[in-house]
Structures are given as C-alpha cells and as structure tokens.
C-alpha cells in the first residue's frame, strides 16, 4: 500500500457566521497506488466540541436533557431530542473545562469527578467537528427543571432517569442523537466497573 497523502488544490470560504462553510478541491493517494482525480467537497466547520454523560453511581441514574434541534426540523414529531450535556470548546478552554461549565449551565449539575471516554468525529463526511466525550459523576437527587442561558436561546428540560430505563429508551429508538447513543452504550458496557470505582462497592 502506498504512503497516504493528500493535497489541497483550492480552498474557499463560502460562508462565515456562527458556523463556517468552506469548499475544498483536493486529491489523495489511492490504496492501489497513484492519485485520485481532483474532488470537490464542502466542509462545515464548528471547531472542537465536548460532551459529558452525567451519571450518579449511588442512585444509578443518568441526567438527560431535552431541547429543540433545528437538525430534526424535517421530522417535526422528533424536533425535541433527548441528549446529554454538550458544548463548543472556545479558544483558551479545554474540553474538560467545557464539560464542567456546560453541566452547570444546561443541567444545573456540579461534576464531582470526570473521566474521558473517547474522542471522535461526529460526521466526518462533511463536518470537521471532533468531540471529546466524558462521563461525569454527579449527585442527581435534585436534578430536574428547565435550564439554559437566555442569551443563547436555550430552553432545556432536565430529567434524572434510572440507567435501566435509559437503556430501554435507547433500545426502543427513543434516543436518536448520535452522541448520547455512544455515551449510553459505553455506560452499558462499563457501568459495573464505574460504580465499583466511584462507590467502592455495588449497592
């Protein structure tokens, strides 16, 4: 297999606002040797992101949020999505700092301990965002209500849900956003060890 390389032949900014849309003309090496023909791709740039699954190991509950999402507007009955806390990493911030800040702003929860789960691209076919996913230990006993920042137009419903019920919702297809699906699948695999780590022993 040849060495993997690519070349940017041309790059244009098509739109610059809250997000940025760019057009690339690129070529890349082929697995069987040689180079591809020039190809054009639009790239949606948002920067880095952080997401955190808020979990109370003592109560065995996860804190989920629900809010309106423009990405689901073509399926109106699904426009309010069940998700986990997430936000954009601004200049000068770390992903962990964003997770802690967003937990307070979006869910009213204070993170007591934080574990990095994984970093991944959400939609690499046309989206440059790379997500750092965490699990954060919280006390979910008082989690609930409506949260979010008014100046950002946030209207976020917060609920503490037993993890088994969350897994049932996942299996039933009620959770349709990719990031919480990944997070809850991770919790399904690691919940026993996570509770042993944070609780000392299983309740």
N, C-alpha and C positions, 0 to 999 in steps of 0.2 A: 504494500500500500504506500502511495506517495505521501510526502510530508503535507500536512494540512495547512493551507494558506488561503487567504482571501485578500482582494484588493478593492478599495472603494474608488470607483472611477469618477463618480459625481455625487454631490450631496447638496440638497436644497432644504431650506426651512419653508414649509407650506403654511404653517400657522403657528403663532406663538401667543399663548394666553395662559390660563391656569395650567393647561397641558401644552405640549408641543408636538406638532406633527411634522415629520421630516420625510423626504423622498430620497432613496439611495439607488444608485446604479452600481452594482457590484459584480464581481466574478470570483469564482472559488475553484480550488483544485477538486478533481473528481476522484472517487475511490478507485477507479480503474486506470487512473493516470490522465494527464493533460488538464486542461482548464475548461470550465463551463463557458457558455456564451454569456454576455452581459445580461443581467436580470435587474428589473426594477422592483423595488419593494417600498411601501410606505411603512414608517415606523412611528408608533405612538410612544412618546416619552413622558414619563411621570417622575422618574427617579427611583430611589430606593424606598421600600416600604417595610413596616414592621407590623406583626400581628401577634396577639397573645391569647391563648386559651386560659381563661380564668377558672381555676379549679380549687375547690375546698375539699381536701382529703379527709377531714374529720366528718363532714356531712355527706361526702361522696356526691357533691353537686358541682355542676358547671354553670357558669354565668354566661347566658346567651343574650344577644341584643337583636332587636328587630327594627328595621328602618326602610324607608322608601328608597329604591335604587333605579336610576334612570336606565341602566343597562337592561332592565327587565320590562321596560315600558311596552314592548310589543306583545307581552303576555300580561295584560292588566291584572288578572287574578293572582299573579305571582310577583307583583311590583314591590311588595313589602317582603324582604328576605330575612331569614334567620341567619345570623352571622356571629363572629367573635370580634372582639375589640381589635381595631387596626388603625393605622395612620401612616402618613408620609414622613420620611426621615428628612428633616430640614438641614440646611448647611450648619455644621458645628454640632449636630446631635449624633448620638449613637443610636443604633436600633433598640438597645435595651432601655435607653432613656425615653424613647418614643413609646415603647410598650408601657412603661410605668406611668407616663403622662396621660396617655390615651385611656388607660384603665380608670383613672380618676375622672377624666372629662366625660367619657362615654358611658361609664358604668357606675361611677361613684365608689369604686373599689380601690383599696390600697394593696399593692403587691408586697407580700411578706418574703417571698423567695422567687427566684426566676431561673428557669432552665431553658437554654436554647435547644430547640428541637432540630431545625434544619433550615437551610437557605435554598430557595428555588425560584425559578422564573415562573410567573403565573400564566402567561400566554406568549411564548417566545416567537410564535409565527408572525407577530406584528406589534408586540408590546415589549418595551425594554425593561419594565419593572421587575426587580428582583426582591423577593420577600424574605425577611428573616422571621421565622416562626418560633414563638416561645410558648412555654407553659408557665403560668404564674400562680403561685399559691396565694389564696385569698381566704378571708372569712366571709362566707356567703350568707350568714344568718340575717343580715339586713339588706341584702341585695334586692333591688327592685325599683319600680318607679320609672319616671321619664327623665332622661338626662341629655347632655349635649350642649354645645355652645351656640347661643342665639345668633351671634355674628357670623357663624358659619352655616346657619340654616339647618342645624342638626335637631332632629326630633326622634329620640332613640328610646325605645321601650326596653327595659332591662328585666330579665327574669332569671331566677336561680332554679335549675332543673336537675332532678336526680339523674346521674350519669346513665343509668339503665334506660330511662325514658328518652334521653338524648340519643342513645344508640338505636332505640326503636324508631325515632323520628328519622334518623339517618338511613336506616334500612328501608323505611317506607317512602323515601324520596322527598320528605318534607323539607330537608335542608338541601338547597340547590346551589349554594355558592361554594366555589372550589376550596377556598382557604379553610372554612370550618369543617368541610368534609375531611380534608387531610388531617386537621388537628384532632378531630374526634376519632378517626381511625387510629391515629397514634396513641391516643388515650386508651382506646380499647385494647391495644397490644400491651401497653406499659402501665396500666392502672395499678396492678398489684404491686409492682416494684416501686412505683411512685408513692403509693400510700405507705409502704414499708419505710421508704426514705424519709417521708415527711411526718409520719405518725409514730415511727418506731416499731409499730406492730399493727396488724389489721384489726379493725374494730369488729 
